[in-house]
Amino acid sequence: MRQIIVHGKIYPLTTPIPPRRGLEMAKQTIIDDGAVVIEQGIIEAIGPTNQILAEFGHQPTLVDAKGSIVIPGFVDCHTHLPFAGWRADEYRQRLMGRTYQDLGKLGGIARSSQQFHESPDEDIVAFCESLIHEMLFNGTTTIEMKSGYGLSVAGELRQLRLIQELRHRVEQRTVSTGLFLHTPPPNLPKDRWLIKVLDELLPQAHQLQWIDAVDAFVESTAFSVHEVGEFLREAQKLNLNIRVHSDQFSHLGGTAMALNLRARGIDHLDHIHSHDLAPFEASPSVAVLLPGATYSMGHKPHPPARKMIDHNIAIAIASDFNPGTSPISSMPLIISMAVHFFGLSPEEALSASTINAAYVLGVDHEVGSLEVGKRADVLILDTDTLDSIPYRAGHNPVRQLFVHGRLVTINPSS
């Protein structure tokens, strides 16, 4: 059945060649009193309401946006789902002065790995399915999920298998990433783990078609530039998109390495060095900023977002949703944090959380903007002012949404 959203203040987020870079991120072409035509889960047309109704207005289902903002669904391009439980006690310890690194083998990634190994598959799937529904209600219609808590060949493959199960149980468009170099496994030297990853895990995951991309963490407590570079080059031979966690706690050269390899996304960047900015400008890579982690960890300095935009760098923002360093699933809240902490404008944050994030995941041809032929993932907000998203931090601005053409009403009273 054909459905038409009418009388919306539409932000299409279209761009000739994604991602949006630098000053282009703030430029938003708005269709006042616009309409979006949805047919069989796909956007069939978009334009002024009067023109759309003249062409398509023969007994369709009309959804009146009543002058409110209509935008693409949010794309969360960096999460650590699936995981098996929370770590609020570690958060309390950090409040009392302990650092993330102080937790050692008693906390952090190793703790989430233990929780994962001790939990039955059905419990993990039920727990994460609920969280993913929570994300949907806050407007996230495309999500990335990663491995990284398995810390063995069997454990990583199990996590990827659960991602596939979740993919078939939730409505969002999903992307699966193999974060095989997250932290060294306990009781196994890093060099032996790297051999297992290259000889066993990466080929098996690729053959099973369980990964769309790979990721790795460059940090003193994780893996070196050399180790990560070797892994990423092998992944590129399999035509996989590559990602890198870089410069989160310290500057170790991960960003320069990732730029040389033309990584799709280079994530965190709290401690990026100024000499990496010019090479970033000439690169197809996107800077993926994660304000939830910066907030939760109390990090300073913050990523130099304004300098990045001045250098014509493409920026995406994401939740980094995980139980240890960013237990935040709401993209509207992440937008607010990006505006308040990193100095993005609301318009820039919108580009960063939609079309640019879709580019990072390699799905910008399907989602991230309101264009004919793309998935009908559409948000109708409860406001006609984009500033309201960051202004009302913690408020869910989504009144109604379409996820692949299915209408969901979140707040019918607004």
LOFIKOL-159794 format. One line per 3 residues: number of its first residue (from 1); for each residue x, y, z of C-alpha. Coordinates in pm, whole numbers. Last residue first. Layout:
N
NUM> X Y Z ~ ...;
***
This chain:
414
414> 281 1528 2047 ~ 26 1283 2193 ~ 108 993 1958;
411> 466 961 2084 ~ 641 662 1925 ~ 417 574 1630;
408> 575 313 1403 ~ 499 307 1029 ~ 655 25 828;
405> 826 143 508 ~ 1171 1 575 ~ 1150 161 919;
402> 905 450 910 ~ 905 673 1212 ~ 667 870 1427;
399> 709 1123 1707 ~ 1088 1110 1735 ~ 1226 1391 1953;
396> 1332 1160 2239 ~ 1435 1397 2517 ~ 1771 1340 2688;
393> 1918 1669 2569 ~ 1643 1911 2470 ~ 1868 2169 2302;
390> 2054 1911 2094 ~ 1738 1796 1911 ~ 1552 2126 1948;
387> 1800 2305 1723 ~ 1639 2131 1425 ~ 1325 2340 1476;
384> 986 2220 1347 ~ 944 1984 1641 ~ 794 1646 1729;
381> 1004 1464 1471 ~ 897 1252 1177 ~ 1176 1006 1104;
378> 1215 815 776 ~ 1373 483 683 ~ 1207 420 346;
375> 1500 234 193 ~ 1649 418 -104 ~ 1511 423 -457;
372> 1416 791 -464 ~ 1618 982 -209 ~ 1580 1069 158;
369> 1932 1030 294 ~ 2133 789 509 ~ 2023 458 355;
366> 2068 230 53 ~ 2349 377 -162 ~ 2510 508 159;
363> 2556 146 273 ~ 2935 126 293 ~ 2936 147 672;
360> 3137 470 676 ~ 2914 605 398 ~ 2604 546 612;
357> 2767 745 893 ~ 2823 1031 650 ~ 2462 1020 524;
354> 2296 1010 866 ~ 2462 1094 1198 ~ 2732 1325 1062;
351> 2493 1513 834 ~ 2264 1577 1131 ~ 2558 1679 1349;
348> 2660 1935 1087 ~ 2309 2083 1083 ~ 2294 2095 1463;
345> 2629 2281 1464 ~ 2931 2085 1581 ~ 3124 2228 1875;
342> 3273 1906 2012 ~ 3125 1902 2361 ~ 2787 2074 2320;
339> 2706 1986 1960 ~ 2849 1635 1969 ~ 2681 1576 2306;
336> 2342 1680 2169 ~ 2387 1457 1865 ~ 2475 1166 2096;
333> 2154 1235 2289 ~ 1952 1221 1965 ~ 2145 900 1879;
330> 2022 724 2192 ~ 2201 399 2285 ~ 2434 518 2560;
327> 2637 277 2775 ~ 2958 437 2646 ~ 3280 321 2815;
324> 3200 -17 2968 ~ 2869 -163 2858 ~ 2895 -66 2489;
321> 2720 176 2252 ~ 2998 357 2062 ~ 2714 605 1994;
318> 2810 738 1653 ~ 2922 1060 1485 ~ 3052 1102 1130;
315> 3295 1366 1011 ~ 3431 1435 661 ~ 3747 1646 665;
312> 3755 1979 481 ~ 4049 2105 692 ~ 3823 2369 855;
309> 3586 2083 941 ~ 3867 1898 1114 ~ 3971 2214 1298;
306> 3614 2247 1427 ~ 3607 1882 1535 ~ 3930 1894 1734;
303> 3864 1565 1920 ~ 3825 1640 2290 ~ 4123 1679 2519;
300> 4019 1566 2770 ~ 3822 1254 2840 ~ 3565 1221 3118;
297> 3523 851 3036 ~ 3145 868 2997 ~ 3157 1196 2807;
294> 3436 1103 2564 ~ 3273 762 2517 ~ 2936 918 2436;
291> 3104 1178 2214 ~ 3223 916 1964 ~ 3371 1088 1659;
288> 3412 892 1335 ~ 3663 1077 1115 ~ 3588 963 760;
285> 3854 829 522 ~ 3860 930 155 ~ 4192 1106 221;
282> 4326 1445 112 ~ 4190 1625 417 ~ 4311 1346 646;
279> 4666 1405 524 ~ 4633 1770 640 ~ 4487 1677 980;
276> 4745 1416 1083 ~ 5007 1681 1172 ~ 4769 1819 1436;
273> 4790 1499 1637 ~ 4474 1302 1716 ~ 4426 1251 2090;
270> 4045 1224 2109 ~ 4050 1054 1767 ~ 3762 810 1847;
267> 3724 624 1513 ~ 3896 617 1176 ~ 3636 510 922;
264> 3656 385 565 ~ 4029 311 596 ~ 4242 445 312;
261> 4543 228 400 ~ 4769 533 430 ~ 4497 704 634;
258> 4480 408 871 ~ 4858 415 925 ~ 4856 790 989;
255> 4568 746 1234 ~ 4730 462 1424 ~ 5048 659 1492;
252> 5061 603 1868 ~ 4871 903 2008 ~ 4709 818 2340;
249> 4377 725 2501 ~ 4143 722 2201 ~ 4399 796 1929;
246> 4277 525 1693 ~ 4004 260 1670 ~ 4047 154 1306;
243> 3806 50 1029 ~ 3848 -154 710 ~ 3598 -235 437;
240> 3645 -588 310 ~ 3769 -663 -41 ~ 3930 -993 70;
237> 4279 -854 -5 ~ 4174 -557 209 ~ 4139 -790 507;
234> 4501 -902 469 ~ 4612 -539 461 ~ 4409 -472 775;
231> 4578 -750 970 ~ 4933 -642 882 ~ 4849 -281 964;
228> 4706 -376 1302 ~ 5023 -556 1407 ~ 5252 -280 1281;
225> 5049 -2 1440 ~ 5056 -186 1770 ~ 4773 -370 1942;
222> 4575 -340 2267 ~ 4699 -196 2598 ~ 4934 48 2424;
219> 4658 134 2177 ~ 4561 68 1815 ~ 4226 -111 1816;
216> 4116 -305 1508 ~ 3812 -322 1279 ~ 3690 -544 997;
213> 3409 -506 746 ~ 3104 -679 600 ~ 3148 -989 812;
210> 2948 -1313 844 ~ 2989 -1425 484 ~ 3081 -1778 606;
207> 3394 -1761 389 ~ 3480 -1421 536 ~ 3445 -1537 895;
204> 3650 -1848 819 ~ 3930 -1660 640 ~ 3954 -1395 918;
201> 3949 -1645 1204 ~ 4192 -1911 1085 ~ 4523 -1802 932;
198> 4515 -1426 991 ~ 4339 -1429 1327 ~ 4529 -1734 1450;
195> 4860 -1573 1350 ~ 4761 -1251 1528 ~ 4675 -1449 1838;
192> 5017 -1615 1835 ~ 5190 -1277 1808 ~ 4978 -1135 2087;
189> 5078 -1403 2332 ~ 4790 -1618 2464 ~ 4696 -1654 2830;
186> 4418 -1396 2812 ~ 4326 -1279 2461 ~ 4494 -959 2342;
183> 4246 -672 2311 ~ 4027 -559 2021 ~ 4209 -709 1723;
180> 3933 -928 1578 ~ 3677 -650 1556 ~ 3487 -829 1280;
177> 3215 -593 1164 ~ 2854 -678 1076 ~ 2619 -421 920;
174> 2248 -404 999 ~ 1944 -241 839 ~ 1695 -214 1124;
171> 1390 -434 1163 ~ 1527 -681 1417 ~ 1512 -1062 1430;
168> 1704 -1159 1115 ~ 2002 -936 1195 ~ 1992 -1062 1553;
165> 2064 -1414 1431 ~ 2346 -1290 1209 ~ 2494 -1095 1501;
162> 2469 -1414 1708 ~ 2682 -1592 1448 ~ 2938 -1311 1463;
159> 2960 -1351 1841 ~ 3004 -1726 1806 ~ 3275 -1673 1545;
156> 3458 -1446 1787 ~ 3430 -1702 2066 ~ 3544 -1994 1851;
153> 3851 -1808 1727 ~ 3920 -1672 2073 ~ 3874 -1332 2236;
150> 3493 -1345 2194 ~ 3433 -986 2308 ~ 3550 -827 1983;
147> 3258 -886 1745 ~ 3087 -583 1611 ~ 2736 -456 1529;
144> 2663 -160 1302 ~ 2317 -12 1307 ~ 2065 137 1065;
141> 1719 264 1167 ~ 1819 455 1480 ~ 1527 687 1560;
138> 1503 674 1938 ~ 1238 400 1917 ~ 1480 204 1701;
135> 1755 223 1962 ~ 1523 80 2225 ~ 1436 -200 1982;
132> 1810 -268 1953 ~ 1837 -285 2331 ~ 1553 -538 2353;
129> 1713 -751 2082 ~ 2039 -733 2275 ~ 1903 -894 2591;
126> 1698 -1155 2403 ~ 1996 -1249 2183 ~ 2234 -1269 2479;
123> 1993 -1483 2681 ~ 1929 -1719 2389 ~ 2301 -1769 2329;
120> 2368 -1870 2688 ~ 2583 -1636 2900 ~ 2918 -1729 3063;
117> 3128 -1657 2754 ~ 2973 -1312 2707 ~ 3012 -1214 3071;
114> 3378 -1319 3056 ~ 3435 -1119 2739 ~ 3266 -817 2896;
111> 3509 -843 3189 ~ 3809 -883 2957 ~ 3702 -570 2768;
108> 3720 -359 3081 ~ 3738 -517 3423 ~ 3933 -752 3647;
105> 4204 -804 3385 ~ 4317 -444 3417 ~ 4088 -205 3603;
102> 4364 54 3630 ~ 4348 117 3251 ~ 3995 255 3284;
99> 4116 488 3553 ~ 4032 470 3922 ~ 3926 797 4083;
96> 3603 731 4272 ~ 3391 804 3966 ~ 3601 545 3785;
93> 3506 289 4049 ~ 3139 375 4001 ~ 3167 316 3628;
90> 3328 -18 3701 ~ 3026 -111 3914 ~ 2797 -13 3626;
87> 2944 -287 3408 ~ 2641 -412 3215 ~ 2561 -746 3053;
84> 2587 -982 2757 ~ 2721 -790 2461 ~ 2615 -783 2097;
81> 2661 -501 2021 ~ 2979 -298 2034 ~ 2845 1 1841;
78> 2992 226 1573 ~ 2801 333 1258 ~ 2473 436 1420;
75> 2271 555 1119 ~ 1981 781 1215 ~ 1664 758 1008;
72> 1636 1017 733 ~ 1468 1347 825 ~ 1119 1497 850;
69> 1083 1810 1064 ~ 735 1910 1176 ~ 489 2113 970;
66> 191 1893 1058 ~ 371 1569 960 ~ 42 1437 826;
63> 57 1069 730 ~ -161 998 428 ~ -253 645 320;
60> -310 660 -55 ~ -649 692 -224 ~ -531 866 -541;
57> -289 1140 -428 ~ 12 1035 -633 ~ 61 1305 -897;
54> -139 1599 -765 ~ -57 1490 -411 ~ 315 1505 -484;
51> 292 1848 -645 ~ 93 1998 -357 ~ 319 1839 -97;
48> 644 1970 -243 ~ 890 1693 -337 ~ 987 1331 -279;
45> 910 1018 -479 ~ 915 637 -458 ~ 1105 590 -132;
42> 1117 215 -71 ~ 937 -11 178 ~ 679 -135 -67;
39> 586 217 -179 ~ 666 530 18 ~ 600 882 -114;
36> 763 1169 79 ~ 602 1513 99 ~ 720 1869 154;
33> 569 2174 315 ~ 914 2334 317 ~ 1175 2128 132;
30> 1504 2210 305 ~ 1851 2212 150 ~ 2097 2173 435;
27> 2450 2309 418 ~ 2629 2243 748 ~ 2815 1933 630;
24> 2927 2113 314 ~ 3163 2324 528 ~ 3394 2030 582;
21> 3298 1721 388 ~ 2974 1538 310 ~ 3044 1174 234;
18> 2910 1107 -18 ~ 2918 1223 -383 ~ 2638 1447 -513;
15> 2478 1503 -170 ~ 2126 1441 -46 ~ 2047 1508 319;
12> 1669 1519 238 ~ 1578 1760 522 ~ 1199 1785 494;
9> 975 2027 680 ~ 672 1805 645 ~ 322 1875 513;
6> 265 1522 378 ~ 407 1175 441 ~ 261 954 172;
3> 186 583 193 ~ 131 341 -96 ~ 0 0 0;
***
